[in-house]
Amino acid sequence: MNNVFGKLPVYLIVVFLFFSIDSKGQSKPSKFKVLAMAEPGGHHIAYSKAARVWLDSLAGKENFSIDYIDKTDPINEAYLANYQLIIQLDYVPYAWKPEAVGAFEKYINEGKGGWIGFHHATLLGEFDGYKIWPWFSDFMGGIRYKNYIADFAAATVNVENKKHPVMKGVPASFLVKKEEWYIYDKSPRPNVNVIASVDESTYSPDSKIKMGDHPVIWSNPKMKARNIYIFMGHSPVLFESADYKTIFKNAILWASKK
């Protein structure tokens, strides 16, 4: 190396060293920004903590940035304008600040960014003294929460739309080891594009809490925003599943694009 530098003019050596140091010290700008909403407590907190560890690792690998909030107070139009994707990690669709409600609806209706919702995002009804959010119910296919398997069950999920980008690299069916499967007052199928559904005959242990046609991953094509709801999102054991992590990653990369 000394022999090489000895043959170069001093100014070229300086330029070489500058760009060498600069290229190592500078990180690439993030491709997109994500806002993740997670409840500050409750029995879903273990899932949210595991999701955060996994998301932070993925953000580093895929070169995107991610901010986390546990309340809707900061949300308004200007705030959401900073993000290309919202991830609703086990965050309920009630008790939102009025300004946050309006900003979120506009963000989705006008396609200002993408959205991924998990699990608690379909806890639609009258809870904790709050009325149902009609727009959000329509967003989720016109459904209302009815019941759930409180003692959990494993089950097989069947992919219905194998061509959807979120299902890339996912087998035709996969096992979910632990989930508190929700049922609704009706299937959202007539109002959404169903991507996957759970086979209730595979519940282990079996349960009487069933709804028949039972979609668990779907998208609402009526909205301008790219959107996908993924029901599974209660237990941190989900992050032991390569199939689940593939779906989650695919969803982020797909929904973050306009």
Backbone hydrogen bonds, N-H to C=O, Kabsch-Sander energy under -0.5 kcal/mol:
donor,donor_aa,acceptor,acceptor_aa,energy
5,F,1,M,-2.5
6,G,2,N,-2.0
7,K,3,N,-0.7
7,K,4,V,-1.1
8,L,5,F,-1.3
12,L,9,P,-0.5
13,I,9,P,-1.5
14,V,10,V,-2.2
15,V,11,Y,-2.1
16,F,12,L,-2.4
17,L,13,I,-2.5
18,F,14,V,-2.4
19,F,15,V,-2.3
20,S,16,F,-2.0
21,I,17,L,-2.5
22,D,18,F,-2.7
23,S,19,F,-2.3
24,K,20,S,-1.0
25,G,21,I,-2.2
26,Q,22,D,-1.9
31,K,63,N,-3.3
34,V,65,S,-2.2
35,L,85,L,-2.6
36,A,34,V,-0.5
36,A,67,D,-3.1
37,M,87,I,-3.0
38,A,36,A,-0.5
38,A,69,I,-2.3
39,E,89,L,-0.6
39,E,90,D,-0.6
45,I,42,G,-1.4
48,S,44,H,-2.1
49,K,45,I,-2.5
50,A,46,A,-2.0
51,A,47,Y,-2.8
52,R,48,S,-2.1
53,V,49,K,-1.8
54,W,50,A,-2.2
55,L,51,A,-3.2
56,D,52,R,-2.6
57,S,53,V,-1.7
58,L,54,W,-2.5
59,A,55,L,-2.9
60,G,56,D,-1.5
61,K,57,S,-1.7
62,E,58,L,-3.0
63,N,59,A,-0.9
64,F,59,A,-1.7
65,S,32,F,-2.1
67,D,34,V,-2.6
69,I,36,A,-2.3
75,I,72,T,-1.8
80,L,76,N,-2.5
81,A,77,E,-1.4
82,N,79,Y,-1.5
83,Y,80,L,-2.0
84,Q,33,K,-2.1
85,L,33,K,-1.1
86,I,114,G,-2.1
87,I,35,L,-3.1
88,Q,86,I,-0.6
88,Q,116,I,-3.2
89,L,37,M,-1.6
89,L,87,I,-1.2
90,D,88,Q,-1.0
92,V,90,D,-0.5
100,A,97,K,-0.6
101,V,97,K,-2.2
102,G,98,P,-2.1
103,A,99,E,-2.1
104,F,100,A,-2.6
105,E,101,V,-2.5
106,K,102,G,-2.0
107,Y,103,A,-2.2
108,I,104,F,-2.2
109,N,105,E,-3.2
110,E,106,K,-2.4
111,G,108,I,-0.9
112,K,107,Y,-2.1
113,G,107,Y,-0.7
114,G,84,Q,-2.6
115,W,226,R,-2.2
116,I,86,I,-2.4
117,G,228,I,-2.2
118,F,88,Q,-2.1
119,H,230,I,-1.5
121,A,118,F,-2.2
122,T,119,H,-1.9
123,L,120,H,-2.0
124,L,122,T,-2.3
125,G,123,L,-0.5
127,F,125,G,-0.7
127,F,130,Y,-1.2
130,Y,127,F,-2.6
137,S,133,W,-2.2
138,D,134,P,-2.3
139,F,135,W,-2.5
140,M,136,F,-1.9
141,G,138,D,-1.9
142,G,137,S,-3.0
143,I,137,S,-1.0
145,Y,124,L,-2.3
146,K,183,I,-2.5
147,N,183,I,-1.6
149,I,181,W,-1.3
150,A,148,Y,-1.2
152,F,149,I,-1.5
153,A,179,E,-1.8
154,A,204,S,-2.7
155,A,176,V,-2.1
156,T,199,D,-0.6
157,V,174,F,-2.9
158,N,197,S,-3.1
159,V,172,A,-2.8
160,E,195,I,-2.6
161,N,195,I,-1.9
162,K,160,E,-0.7
164,H,161,N,-1.2
167,M,164,H,-2.2
168,K,165,P,-1.3
170,V,167,M,-2.1
174,F,157,V,-2.0
176,V,155,A,-2.9
177,K,175,L,-0.6
179,E,153,A,-0.9
181,W,179,E,-0.8
183,I,147,N,-2.7
185,D,144,R,-2.3
191,N,188,P,-2.3
192,V,188,P,-0.7
192,V,189,R,-0.9
193,N,219,S,-3.4
194,V,192,V,-0.8
195,I,217,I,-3.1
196,A,217,I,-1.8
197,S,158,N,-2.3
198,V,214,H,-2.3
199,D,156,T,-2.8
200,E,198,V,-1.0
202,T,199,D,-2.1
203,Y,200,E,-1.3
204,S,154,A,-2.0
210,K,208,K,-1.4
213,D,211,M,-0.8
214,H,212,G,-0.6
216,V,196,A,-2.6
217,I,196,A,-1.9
218,W,229,Y,-1.9
219,S,193,N,-1.9
223,M,220,N,-1.2
224,K,109,N,-0.5
225,A,108,I,-1.7
228,I,115,W,-1.7
229,Y,218,W,-3.1
230,I,117,G,-3.1
231,F,216,V,-3.3
231,F,229,Y,-0.5
238,L,235,S,-1.6
239,F,236,P,-1.7
240,E,237,V,-2.0
241,S,238,L,-1.8
242,A,240,E,-0.6
245,K,241,S,-2.1
246,T,242,A,-1.9
247,I,243,D,-2.2
248,F,244,Y,-2.5
249,K,245,K,-2.5
250,N,246,T,-2.8
251,A,247,I,-2.5
252,I,248,F,-2.0
253,L,249,K,-2.3
254,W,250,N,-2.2
255,A,251,A,-3.0
256,S,252,I,-1.6
257,K,254,W,-1.3
